[in-house]
Amino acid sequence: MGRPTNIKLYQAEWCPYCARVRAALTDLLLDYAVINVAEDHGKRKEVYEASGQTSIPVLVDGDVVLDDDDDIIPYLKKTYG
């Protein structure tokens, strides 16, 4: 069992950038909620509502919203590492 957080990860299993973020979350032993999204960008209403765009991964941690694995991973390491 990992450390509890309020992190939500909008992602898809087929997405390699999402896999990088999931690996970082696992390495840091963090619990997080996974929201799997549709492959079709037009059907990603929940991602758009969280971040203002439809690309993934999107990580929401309280008031922090990040939408690129190259931003998310350093944030996780700095905040939880």
PyMOL Python script that loads the backbone (N, CA, C, O; Angstrom):
from pymol import cmd

cmd.read_pdbstr("""\
ATOM      1  N   MET A   1       0.840  -1.183   0.000  1.00  0.00           N
ATOM      2  CA  MET A   1       0.000   0.000   0.000  1.00  0.00           C
ATOM      3  C   MET A   1       0.884   1.243   0.000  1.00  0.00           C
ATOM      4  O   MET A   1       1.874   1.319   0.727  1.00  0.00           O
ATOM      5  N   GLY A   2       0.510   2.207  -0.821  1.00  0.00           N
ATOM      6  CA  GLY A   2       1.295   3.423  -0.941  1.00  0.00           C
ATOM      7  C   GLY A   2       0.854   4.512   0.011  1.00  0.00           C
ATOM      8  O   GLY A   2      -0.042   4.332   0.835  1.00  0.00           O
ATOM      9  N   ARG A   3       1.508   5.639  -0.129  1.00  0.00           N
ATOM     10  CA  ARG A   3       1.145   6.807   0.674  1.00  0.00           C
ATOM     11  C   ARG A   3      -0.112   7.439   0.099  1.00  0.00           C
ATOM     12  O   ARG A   3      -0.218   7.615  -1.115  1.00  0.00           O
ATOM     13  N   PRO A   4      -1.073   7.785   0.964  1.00  0.00           N
ATOM     14  CA  PRO A   4      -2.306   8.386   0.459  1.00  0.00           C
ATOM     15  C   PRO A   4      -2.060   9.784  -0.115  1.00  0.00           C
ATOM     16  O   PRO A   4      -1.277  10.561   0.432  1.00  0.00           O
ATOM     17  N   THR A   5      -2.726  10.087  -1.206  1.00  0.00           N
ATOM     18  CA  THR A   5      -2.679  11.417  -1.823  1.00  0.00           C
ATOM     19  C   THR A   5      -4.074  11.736  -2.350  1.00  0.00           C
ATOM     20  O   THR A   5      -4.975  10.898  -2.302  1.00  0.00           O
ATOM     21  N   ASN A   6      -4.236  12.936  -2.845  1.00  0.00           N
ATOM     22  CA  ASN A   6      -5.469  13.333  -3.530  1.00  0.00           C
ATOM     23  C   ASN A   6      -5.249  13.395  -5.040  1.00  0.00           C
ATOM     24  O   ASN A   6      -6.037  14.010  -5.758  1.00  0.00           O
ATOM     25  N   ILE A   7      -4.193  12.766  -5.517  1.00  0.00           N
ATOM     26  CA  ILE A   7      -3.833  12.824  -6.936  1.00  0.00           C
ATOM     27  C   ILE A   7      -4.844  12.062  -7.789  1.00  0.00           C
ATOM     28  O   ILE A   7      -5.265  10.952  -7.463  1.00  0.00           O
ATOM     29  N   LYS A   8      -5.216  12.710  -8.901  1.00  0.00           N
ATOM     30  CA  LYS A   8      -6.012  12.062  -9.947  1.00  0.00           C
ATOM     31  C   LYS A   8      -5.171  12.076 -11.212  1.00  0.00           C
ATOM     32  O   LYS A   8      -4.594  13.101 -11.575  1.00  0.00           O
ATOM     33  N   LEU A   9      -5.107  10.935 -11.879  1.00  0.00           N
ATOM     34  CA  LEU A   9      -4.370  10.828 -13.136  1.00  0.00           C
ATOM     35  C   LEU A   9      -5.343  10.465 -14.243  1.00  0.00           C
ATOM     36  O   LEU A   9      -5.918   9.376 -14.252  1.00  0.00           O
ATOM     37  N   TYR A  10      -5.520  11.399 -15.183  1.00  0.00           N
ATOM     38  CA  TYR A  10      -6.317  11.147 -16.385  1.00  0.00           C
ATOM     39  C   TYR A  10      -5.365  10.547 -17.402  1.00  0.00           C
ATOM     40  O   TYR A  10      -4.356  11.157 -17.758  1.00  0.00           O
ATOM     41  N   GLN A  11      -5.693   9.337 -17.872  1.00  0.00           N
ATOM     42  CA  GLN A  11      -4.719   8.595 -18.669  1.00  0.00           C
ATOM     43  C   GLN A  11      -5.397   7.500 -19.476  1.00  0.00           C
ATOM     44  O   GLN A  11      -6.611   7.304 -19.401  1.00  0.00           O
ATOM     45  N   ALA A  12      -4.573   6.784 -20.258  1.00  0.00           N
ATOM     46  CA  ALA A  12      -5.009   5.600 -20.994  1.00  0.00           C
ATOM     47  C   ALA A  12      -3.883   4.568 -20.928  1.00  0.00           C
ATOM     48  O   ALA A  12      -2.705   4.925 -20.932  1.00  0.00           O
ATOM     49  N   GLU A  13      -4.247   3.312 -20.868  1.00  0.00           N
ATOM     50  CA  GLU A  13      -3.253   2.246 -20.732  1.00  0.00           C
ATOM     51  C   GLU A  13      -2.314   2.177 -21.938  1.00  0.00           C
ATOM     52  O   GLU A  13      -1.161   1.771 -21.788  1.00  0.00           O
ATOM     53  N   TRP A  14      -2.779   2.563 -23.126  1.00  0.00           N
ATOM     54  CA  TRP A  14      -1.975   2.478 -24.350  1.00  0.00           C
ATOM     55  C   TRP A  14      -1.025   3.651 -24.517  1.00  0.00           C
ATOM     56  O   TRP A  14      -0.196   3.644 -25.427  1.00  0.00           O
ATOM     57  N   CYS A  15      -1.126   4.656 -23.663  1.00  0.00           N
ATOM     58  CA  CYS A  15      -0.353   5.900 -23.807  1.00  0.00           C
ATOM     59  C   CYS A  15       1.024   5.763 -23.152  1.00  0.00           C
ATOM     60  O   CYS A  15       1.103   5.562 -21.940  1.00  0.00           O
ATOM     61  N   PRO A  16       2.118   5.866 -23.930  1.00  0.00           N
ATOM     62  CA  PRO A  16       3.455   5.698 -23.339  1.00  0.00           C
ATOM     63  C   PRO A  16       3.824   6.824 -22.361  1.00  0.00           C
ATOM     64  O   PRO A  16       4.579   6.593 -21.417  1.00  0.00           O
ATOM     65  N   TYR A  17       3.305   8.021 -22.575  1.00  0.00           N
ATOM     66  CA  TYR A  17       3.585   9.134 -21.665  1.00  0.00           C
ATOM     67  C   TYR A  17       2.885   8.907 -20.324  1.00  0.00           C
ATOM     68  O   TYR A  17       3.417   9.236 -19.264  1.00  0.00           O
ATOM     69  N   CYS A  18       1.691   8.341 -20.397  1.00  0.00           N
ATOM     70  CA  CYS A  18       0.961   7.985 -19.179  1.00  0.00           C
ATOM     71  C   CYS A  18       1.701   6.888 -18.415  1.00  0.00           C
ATOM     72  O   CYS A  18       1.748   6.905 -17.185  1.00  0.00           O
ATOM     73  N   ALA A  19       2.274   5.942 -19.144  1.00  0.00           N
ATOM     74  CA  ALA A  19       3.036   4.857 -18.506  1.00  0.00           C
ATOM     75  C   ALA A  19       4.227   5.417 -17.732  1.00  0.00           C
ATOM     76  O   ALA A  19       4.548   4.921 -16.652  1.00  0.00           O
ATOM     77  N   ARG A  20       4.883   6.444 -18.271  1.00  0.00           N
ATOM     78  CA  ARG A  20       6.005   7.082 -17.561  1.00  0.00           C
ATOM     79  C   ARG A  20       5.531   7.684 -16.238  1.00  0.00           C
ATOM     80  O   ARG A  20       6.200   7.564 -15.212  1.00  0.00           O
ATOM     81  N   VAL A  21       4.359   8.337 -16.280  1.00  0.00           N
ATOM     82  CA  VAL A  21       3.827   8.955 -15.060  1.00  0.00           C
ATOM     83  C   VAL A  21       3.421   7.876 -14.058  1.00  0.00           C
ATOM     84  O   VAL A  21       3.709   8.009 -12.868  1.00  0.00           O
ATOM     85  N   ARG A  22       2.760   6.816 -14.511  1.00  0.00           N
ATOM     86  CA  ARG A  22       2.379   5.729 -13.607  1.00  0.00           C
ATOM     87  C   ARG A  22       3.619   5.114 -12.963  1.00  0.00           C
ATOM     88  O   ARG A  22       3.602   4.792 -11.775  1.00  0.00           O
ATOM     89  N   ALA A  23       4.687   4.948 -13.730  1.00  0.00           N
ATOM     90  CA  ALA A  23       5.927   4.386 -13.177  1.00  0.00           C
ATOM     91  C   ALA A  23       6.496   5.295 -12.092  1.00  0.00           C
ATOM     92  O   ALA A  23       6.959   4.813 -11.059  1.00  0.00           O
ATOM     93  N   ALA A  24       6.464   6.610 -12.322  1.00  0.00           N
ATOM     94  CA  ALA A  24       6.972   7.552 -11.318  1.00  0.00           C
ATOM     95  C   ALA A  24       6.120   7.495 -10.054  1.00  0.00           C
ATOM     96  O   ALA A  24       6.654   7.520  -8.945  1.00  0.00           O
ATOM     97  N   LEU A  25       4.811   7.420 -10.212  1.00  0.00           N
ATOM     98  CA  LEU A  25       3.918   7.313  -9.050  1.00  0.00           C
ATOM     99  C   LEU A  25       4.199   6.031  -8.272  1.00  0.00           C
ATOM    100  O   LEU A  25       4.211   6.036  -7.041  1.00  0.00           O
ATOM    101  N   THR A  26       4.422   4.943  -8.987  1.00  0.00           N
ATOM    102  CA  THR A  26       4.737   3.659  -8.345  1.00  0.00           C
ATOM    103  C   THR A  26       6.079   3.724  -7.637  1.00  0.00           C
ATOM    104  O   THR A  26       6.206   3.260  -6.504  1.00  0.00           O
ATOM    105  N   ASP A  27       7.088   4.300  -8.299  1.00  0.00           N
ATOM    106  CA  ASP A  27       8.421   4.425  -7.689  1.00  0.00           C
ATOM    107  C   ASP A  27       8.367   5.222  -6.388  1.00  0.00           C
ATOM    108  O   ASP A  27       9.110   4.940  -5.448  1.00  0.00           O
ATOM    109  N   LEU A  28       7.485   6.219  -6.341  1.00  0.00           N
ATOM    110  CA  LEU A  28       7.359   7.060  -5.147  1.00  0.00           C
ATOM    111  C   LEU A  28       6.369   6.483  -4.133  1.00  0.00           C
ATOM    112  O   LEU A  28       6.114   7.088  -3.092  1.00  0.00           O
ATOM    113  N   LEU A  29       5.815   5.310  -4.448  1.00  0.00           N
ATOM    114  CA  LEU A  29       4.880   4.615  -3.560  1.00  0.00           C
ATOM    115  C   LEU A  29       3.667   5.467  -3.206  1.00  0.00           C
ATOM    116  O   LEU A  29       3.259   5.540  -2.047  1.00  0.00           O
ATOM    117  N   LEU A  30       3.096   6.111  -4.228  1.00  0.00           N
ATOM    118  CA  LEU A  30       1.959   6.999  -4.020  1.00  0.00           C
ATOM    119  C   LEU A  30       0.662   6.330  -4.458  1.00  0.00           C
ATOM    120  O   LEU A  30       0.599   5.707  -5.518  1.00  0.00           O
ATOM    121  N   ASP A  31      -0.373   6.467  -3.629  1.00  0.00           N
ATOM    122  CA  ASP A  31      -1.712   6.061  -4.031  1.00  0.00           C
ATOM    123  C   ASP A  31      -2.320   7.190  -4.842  1.00  0.00           C
ATOM    124  O   ASP A  31      -2.107   8.362  -4.532  1.00  0.00           O
ATOM    125  N   TYR A  32      -3.067   6.853  -5.866  1.00  0.00           N
ATOM    126  CA  TYR A  32      -3.685   7.866  -6.712  1.00  0.00           C
ATOM    127  C   TYR A  32      -4.903   7.270  -7.404  1.00  0.00           C
ATOM    128  O   TYR A  32      -5.016   6.054  -7.557  1.00  0.00           O
ATOM    129  N   ALA A  33      -5.802   8.140  -7.814  1.00  0.00           N
ATOM    130  CA  ALA A  33      -6.984   7.712  -8.553  1.00  0.00           C
ATOM    131  C   ALA A  33      -6.671   7.745 -10.045  1.00  0.00           C
ATOM    132  O   ALA A  33      -6.063   8.694 -10.541  1.00  0.00           O
ATOM    133  N   VAL A  34      -7.088   6.710 -10.747  1.00  0.00           N
ATOM    134  CA  VAL A  34      -6.893   6.622 -12.190  1.00  0.00           C
ATOM    135  C   VAL A  34      -8.231   6.877 -12.876  1.00  0.00           C
ATOM    136  O   VAL A  34      -9.239   6.247 -12.559  1.00  0.00           O
ATOM    137  N   ILE A  35      -8.217   7.802 -13.810  1.00  0.00           N
ATOM    138  CA  ILE A  35      -9.385   8.031 -14.643  1.00  0.00           C
ATOM    139  C   ILE A  35      -8.972   7.711 -16.073  1.00  0.00           C
ATOM    140  O   ILE A  35      -8.259   8.482 -16.715  1.00  0.00           O
ATOM    141  N   ASN A  36      -9.435   6.551 -16.567  1.00  0.00           N
ATOM    142  CA  ASN A  36      -9.125   6.149 -17.933  1.00  0.00           C
ATOM    143  C   ASN A  36     -10.031   6.913 -18.884  1.00  0.00           C
ATOM    144  O   ASN A  36     -11.239   7.007 -18.663  1.00  0.00           O
ATOM    145  N   VAL A  37      -9.445   7.455 -19.940  1.00  0.00           N
ATOM    146  CA  VAL A  37     -10.195   8.288 -20.873  1.00  0.00           C
ATOM    147  C   VAL A  37     -10.309   7.613 -22.229  1.00  0.00           C
ATOM    148  O   VAL A  37      -9.567   6.683 -22.545  1.00  0.00           O
ATOM    149  N   ALA A  38     -11.248   8.099 -23.018  1.00  0.00           N
ATOM    150  CA  ALA A  38     -11.488   7.562 -24.355  1.00  0.00           C
ATOM    151  C   ALA A  38     -10.324   7.900 -25.283  1.00  0.00           C
ATOM    152  O   ALA A  38      -9.623   8.893 -25.089  1.00  0.00           O
ATOM    153  N   GLU A  39     -10.135   7.059 -26.285  1.00  0.00           N
ATOM    154  CA  GLU A  39      -9.099   7.337 -27.285  1.00  0.00           C
ATOM    155  C   GLU A  39      -9.472   8.555 -28.124  1.00  0.00           C
ATOM    156  O   GLU A  39      -8.600   9.317 -28.541  1.00  0.00           O
ATOM    157  N   ASP A  40     -10.755   8.735 -28.368  1.00  0.00           N
ATOM    158  CA  ASP A  40     -11.265   9.850 -29.165  1.00  0.00           C
ATOM    159  C   ASP A  40     -11.235  11.140 -28.339  1.00  0.00           C
ATOM    160  O   ASP A  40     -11.908  11.241 -27.312  1.00  0.00           O
ATOM    161  N   HIS A  41     -10.455  12.119 -28.792  1.00  0.00           N
ATOM    162  CA  HIS A  41     -10.340  13.391 -28.064  1.00  0.00           C
ATOM    163  C   HIS A  41     -11.698  14.053 -27.850  1.00  0.00           C
ATOM    164  O   HIS A  41     -11.902  14.724 -26.839  1.00  0.00           O
ATOM    165  N   GLY A  42     -12.616  13.878 -28.771  1.00  0.00           N
ATOM    166  CA  GLY A  42     -13.940  14.467 -28.658  1.00  0.00           C
ATOM    167  C   GLY A  42     -14.764  13.906 -27.516  1.00  0.00           C
ATOM    168  O   GLY A  42     -15.768  14.498 -27.120  1.00  0.00           O
ATOM    169  N   LYS A  43     -14.344  12.767 -26.983  1.00  0.00           N
ATOM    170  CA  LYS A  43     -15.075  12.116 -25.886  1.00  0.00           C
ATOM    171  C   LYS A  43     -14.355  12.262 -24.551  1.00  0.00           C
ATOM    172  O   LYS A  43     -14.645  11.526 -23.608  1.00  0.00           O
ATOM    173  N   ARG A  44     -13.429  13.196 -24.463  1.00  0.00           N
ATOM    174  CA  ARG A  44     -12.649  13.390 -23.231  1.00  0.00           C
ATOM    175  C   ARG A  44     -13.128  14.608 -22.445  1.00  0.00           C
ATOM    176  O   ARG A  44     -12.338  15.475 -22.071  1.00  0.00           O
ATOM    177  N   LYS A  45     -14.420  14.654 -22.207  1.00  0.00           N
ATOM    178  CA  LYS A  45     -15.013  15.789 -21.502  1.00  0.00           C
ATOM    179  C   LYS A  45     -14.386  15.981 -20.121  1.00  0.00           C
ATOM    180  O   LYS A  45     -14.111  17.110 -19.716  1.00  0.00           O
ATOM    181  N   GLU A  46     -14.161  14.883 -19.399  1.00  0.00           N
ATOM    182  CA  GLU A  46     -13.624  14.991 -18.042  1.00  0.00           C
ATOM    183  C   GLU A  46     -12.207  15.560 -18.026  1.00  0.00           C
ATOM    184  O   GLU A  46     -11.846  16.298 -17.109  1.00  0.00           O
ATOM    185  N   VAL A  47     -11.408  15.224 -19.030  1.00  0.00           N
ATOM    186  CA  VAL A  47     -10.054  15.782 -19.123  1.00  0.00           C
ATOM    187  C   VAL A  47     -10.132  17.275 -19.405  1.00  0.00           C
ATOM    188  O   VAL A  47      -9.407  18.069 -18.804  1.00  0.00           O
ATOM    189  N   TYR A  48     -11.016  17.652 -20.325  1.00  0.00           N
ATOM    190  CA  TYR A  48     -11.169  19.063 -20.674  1.00  0.00           C
ATOM    191  C   TYR A  48     -11.630  19.876 -19.462  1.00  0.00           C
ATOM    192  O   TYR A  48     -11.140  20.980 -19.225  1.00  0.00           O
ATOM    193  N   GLU A  49     -12.569  19.327 -18.704  1.00  0.00           N
ATOM    194  CA  GLU A  49     -13.064  20.034 -17.520  1.00  0.00           C
ATOM    195  C   GLU A  49     -11.961  20.211 -16.477  1.00  0.00           C
ATOM    196  O   GLU A  49     -11.927  21.224 -15.778  1.00  0.00           O
ATOM    197  N   ALA A  50     -11.067  19.238 -16.369  1.00  0.00           N
ATOM    198  CA  ALA A  50      -9.987  19.307 -15.370  1.00  0.00           C
ATOM    199  C   ALA A  50      -8.851  20.228 -15.805  1.00  0.00           C
ATOM    200  O   ALA A  50      -8.229  20.885 -14.971  1.00  0.00           O
ATOM    201  N   SER A  51      -8.576  20.277 -17.133  1.00  0.00           N
ATOM    202  CA  SER A  51      -7.340  20.934 -17.568  1.00  0.00           C
ATOM    203  C   SER A  51      -7.505  21.963 -18.687  1.00  0.00           C
ATOM    204  O   SER A  51      -6.556  22.684 -18.997  1.00  0.00           O
ATOM    205  N   GLY A  52      -8.676  22.047 -19.291  1.00  0.00           N
ATOM    206  CA  GLY A  52      -8.865  22.993 -20.376  1.00  0.00           C
ATOM    207  C   GLY A  52      -8.373  22.508 -21.728  1.00  0.00           C
ATOM    208  O   GLY A  52      -8.363  23.272 -22.692  1.00  0.00           O
ATOM    209  N   GLN A  53      -7.965  21.255 -21.812  1.00  0.00           N
ATOM    210  CA  GLN A  53      -7.529  20.660 -23.080  1.00  0.00           C
ATOM    211  C   GLN A  53      -7.789  19.151 -23.014  1.00  0.00           C
ATOM    212  O   GLN A  53      -8.260  18.657 -21.989  1.00  0.00           O
ATOM    213  N   THR A  54      -7.492  18.411 -24.091  1.00  0.00           N
ATOM    214  CA  THR A  54      -7.880  16.996 -24.125  1.00  0.00           C
ATOM    215  C   THR A  54      -6.718  16.024 -24.241  1.00  0.00           C
ATOM    216  O   THR A  54      -6.945  14.819 -24.356  1.00  0.00           O
ATOM    217  N   SER A  55      -5.483  16.505 -24.214  1.00  0.00           N
ATOM    218  CA  SER A  55      -4.362  15.565 -24.300  1.00  0.00           C
ATOM    219  C   SER A  55      -4.119  14.918 -22.936  1.00  0.00           C
ATOM    220  O   SER A  55      -4.521  15.451 -21.902  1.00  0.00           O
ATOM    221  N   ILE A  56      -3.463  13.777 -22.952  1.00  0.00           N
ATOM    222  CA  ILE A  56      -3.125  13.063 -21.722  1.00  0.00           C
ATOM    223  C   ILE A  56      -1.637  12.766 -21.732  1.00  0.00           C
ATOM    224  O   ILE A  56      -1.028  12.743 -22.802  1.00  0.00           O
ATOM    225  N   PRO A  57      -1.036  12.539 -20.579  1.00  0.00           N
ATOM    226  CA  PRO A  57      -1.620  12.469 -19.247  1.00  0.00           C
ATOM    227  C   PRO A  57      -1.917  13.857 -18.674  1.00  0.00           C
ATOM    228  O   PRO A  57      -1.300  14.855 -19.046  1.00  0.00           O
ATOM    229  N   VAL A  58      -2.881  13.880 -17.760  1.00  0.00           N
ATOM    230  CA  VAL A  58      -3.165  15.060 -16.946  1.00  0.00           C
ATOM    231  C   VAL A  58      -3.160  14.608 -15.502  1.00  0.00           C
ATOM    232  O   VAL A  58      -3.835  13.645 -15.136  1.00  0.00           O
ATOM    233  N   LEU A  59      -2.392  15.312 -14.682  1.00  0.00           N
ATOM    234  CA  LEU A  59      -2.341  15.017 -13.256  1.00  0.00           C
ATOM    235  C   LEU A  59      -2.951  16.190 -12.506  1.00  0.00           C
ATOM    236  O   LEU A  59      -2.593  17.346 -12.735  1.00  0.00           O
ATOM    237  N   VAL A  60      -3.881  15.877 -11.604  1.00  0.00           N
ATOM    238  CA  VAL A  60      -4.499  16.885 -10.748  1.00  0.00           C
ATOM    239  C   VAL A  60      -4.144  16.525  -9.312  1.00  0.00           C
ATOM    240  O   VAL A  60      -4.423  15.422  -8.844  1.00  0.00           O
ATOM    241  N   ASP A  61      -3.525  17.476  -8.625  1.00  0.00           N
ATOM    242  CA  ASP A  61      -3.143  17.298  -7.221  1.00  0.00           C
ATOM    243  C   ASP A  61      -3.573  18.560  -6.478  1.00  0.00           C
ATOM    244  O   ASP A  61      -2.814  19.525  -6.382  1.00  0.00           O
ATOM    245  N   GLY A  62      -4.793  18.542  -5.957  1.00  0.00           N
ATOM    246  CA  GLY A  62      -5.332  19.743  -5.325  1.00  0.00           C
ATOM    247  C   GLY A  62      -5.522  20.836  -6.361  1.00  0.00           C
ATOM    248  O   GLY A  62      -6.249  20.651  -7.336  1.00  0.00           O
ATOM    249  N   ASP A  63      -4.868  21.976  -6.154  1.00  0.00           N
ATOM    250  CA  ASP A  63      -4.968  23.101  -7.087  1.00  0.00           C
ATOM    251  C   ASP A  63      -3.971  22.998  -8.238  1.00  0.00           C
ATOM    252  O   ASP A  63      -4.008  23.814  -9.158  1.00  0.00           O
ATOM    253  N   VAL A  64      -3.089  22.013  -8.199  1.00  0.00           N
ATOM    254  CA  VAL A  64      -2.068  21.844  -9.234  1.00  0.00           C
ATOM    255  C   VAL A  64      -2.624  20.970 -10.351  1.00  0.00           C
ATOM    256  O   VAL A  64      -3.096  19.858 -10.111  1.00  0.00           O
ATOM    257  N   VAL A  65      -2.562  21.489 -11.577  1.00  0.00           N
ATOM    258  CA  VAL A  65      -2.992  20.736 -12.762  1.00  0.00           C
ATOM    259  C   VAL A  65      -1.845  20.773 -13.760  1.00  0.00           C
ATOM    260  O   VAL A  65      -1.436  21.842 -14.214  1.00  0.00           O
ATOM    261  N   LEU A  66      -1.329  19.590 -14.098  1.00  0.00           N
ATOM    262  CA  LEU A  66      -0.213  19.481 -15.043  1.00  0.00           C
ATOM    263  C   LEU A  66      -0.625  18.571 -16.188  1.00  0.00           C
ATOM    264  O   LEU A  66      -1.335  17.587 -15.982  1.00  0.00           O
ATOM    265  N   ASP A  67      -0.173  18.905 -17.416  1.00  0.00           N
ATOM    266  CA  ASP A  67      -0.644  18.151 -18.578  1.00  0.00           C
ATOM    267  C   ASP A  67       0.473  17.665 -19.492  1.00  0.00           C
ATOM    268  O   ASP A  67       0.266  17.510 -20.696  1.00  0.00           O
ATOM    269  N   ASP A  68       1.637  17.426 -18.940  1.00  0.00           N
ATOM    270  CA  ASP A  68       2.742  16.897 -19.739  1.00  0.00           C
ATOM    271  C   ASP A  68       3.619  16.051 -18.821  1.00  0.00           C
ATOM    272  O   ASP A  68       3.955  16.473 -17.715  1.00  0.00           O
ATOM    273  N   ASP A  69       3.989  14.856 -19.280  1.00  0.00           N
ATOM    274  CA  ASP A  69       4.790  13.978 -18.422  1.00  0.00           C
ATOM    275  C   ASP A  69       6.111  14.626 -18.035  1.00  0.00           C
ATOM    276  O   ASP A  69       6.632  14.358 -16.953  1.00  0.00           O
ATOM    277  N   ASP A  70       6.669  15.483 -18.909  1.00  0.00           N
ATOM    278  CA  ASP A  70       7.938  16.148 -18.592  1.00  0.00           C
ATOM    279  C   ASP A  70       7.775  17.219 -17.513  1.00  0.00           C
ATOM    280  O   ASP A  70       8.767  17.666 -16.937  1.00  0.00           O
ATOM    281  N   ASP A  71       6.554  17.631 -17.238  1.00  0.00           N
ATOM    282  CA  ASP A  71       6.266  18.528 -16.118  1.00  0.00           C
ATOM    283  C   ASP A  71       5.797  17.745 -14.891  1.00  0.00           C
ATOM    284  O   ASP A  71       6.134  18.086 -13.757  1.00  0.00           O
ATOM    285  N   ILE A  72       5.018  16.699 -15.133  1.00  0.00           N
ATOM    286  CA  ILE A  72       4.422  15.929 -14.042  1.00  0.00           C
ATOM    287  C   ILE A  72       5.491  15.206 -13.223  1.00  0.00           C
ATOM    288  O   ILE A  72       5.472  15.270 -11.994  1.00  0.00           O
ATOM    289  N   ILE A  73       6.415  14.523 -13.886  1.00  0.00           N
ATOM    290  CA  ILE A  73       7.395  13.702 -13.170  1.00  0.00           C
ATOM    291  C   ILE A  73       8.300  14.550 -12.266  1.00  0.00           C
ATOM    292  O   ILE A  73       8.486  14.182 -11.107  1.00  0.00           O
ATOM    293  N   PRO A  74       8.872  15.670 -12.740  1.00  0.00           N
ATOM    294  CA  PRO A  74       9.654  16.511 -11.824  1.00  0.00           C
ATOM    295  C   PRO A  74       8.819  17.052 -10.664  1.00  0.00           C
ATOM    296  O   PRO A  74       9.310  17.151  -9.540  1.00  0.00           O
ATOM    297  N   TYR A  75       7.563  17.399 -10.931  1.00  0.00           N
ATOM    298  CA  TYR A  75       6.675  17.862  -9.858  1.00  0.00           C
ATOM    299  C   TYR A  75       6.513  16.772  -8.793  1.00  0.00           C
ATOM    300  O   TYR A  75       6.615  17.047  -7.597  1.00  0.00           O
ATOM    301  N   LEU A  76       6.260  15.543  -9.231  1.00  0.00           N
ATOM    302  CA  LEU A  76       6.092  14.441  -8.276  1.00  0.00           C
ATOM    303  C   LEU A  76       7.342  14.221  -7.451  1.00  0.00           C
ATOM    304  O   LEU A  76       7.261  14.039  -6.237  1.00  0.00           O
ATOM    305  N   LYS A  77       8.497  14.236  -8.098  1.00  0.00           N
ATOM    306  CA  LYS A  77       9.760  14.017  -7.382  1.00  0.00           C
ATOM    307  C   LYS A  77      10.031  15.130  -6.387  1.00  0.00           C
ATOM    308  O   LYS A  77      10.476  14.869  -5.269  1.00  0.00           O
ATOM    309  N   LYS A  78       9.763  16.381  -6.786  1.00  0.00           N
ATOM    310  CA  LYS A  78       9.989  17.509  -5.903  1.00  0.00           C
ATOM    311  C   LYS A  78       9.021  17.508  -4.727  1.00  0.00           C
ATOM    312  O   LYS A  78       9.411  17.792  -3.595  1.00  0.00           O
ATOM    313  N   THR A  79       7.753  17.186  -5.000  1.00  0.00           N
ATOM    314  CA  THR A  79       6.713  17.262  -3.985  1.00  0.00           C
ATOM    315  C   THR A  79       6.683  16.055  -3.063  1.00  0.00           C
ATOM    316  O   THR A  79       6.437  16.193  -1.865  1.00  0.00           O
ATOM    317  N   TYR A  80       6.935  14.859  -3.619  1.00  0.00           N
ATOM    318  CA  TYR A  80       6.753  13.617  -2.858  1.00  0.00           C
ATOM    319  C   TYR A  80       8.025  12.790  -2.733  1.00  0.00           C
ATOM    320  O   TYR A  80       8.039  11.772  -2.042  1.00  0.00           O
ATOM    321  N   GLY A  81       9.087  13.217  -3.392  1.00  0.00           N
ATOM    322  CA  GLY A  81      10.319  12.402  -3.419  1.00  0.00           C
ATOM    323  C   GLY A  81      11.087  12.402  -2.137  1.00  0.00           C
ATOM    324  O   GLY A  81      12.131  11.757  -2.043  1.00  0.00           O
TER     325      GLY A  81
END
""", "prot")
cmd.dss("prot")
cmd.show_as("cartoon", "prot")
cmd.util.cbc("prot")
cmd.orient("prot")
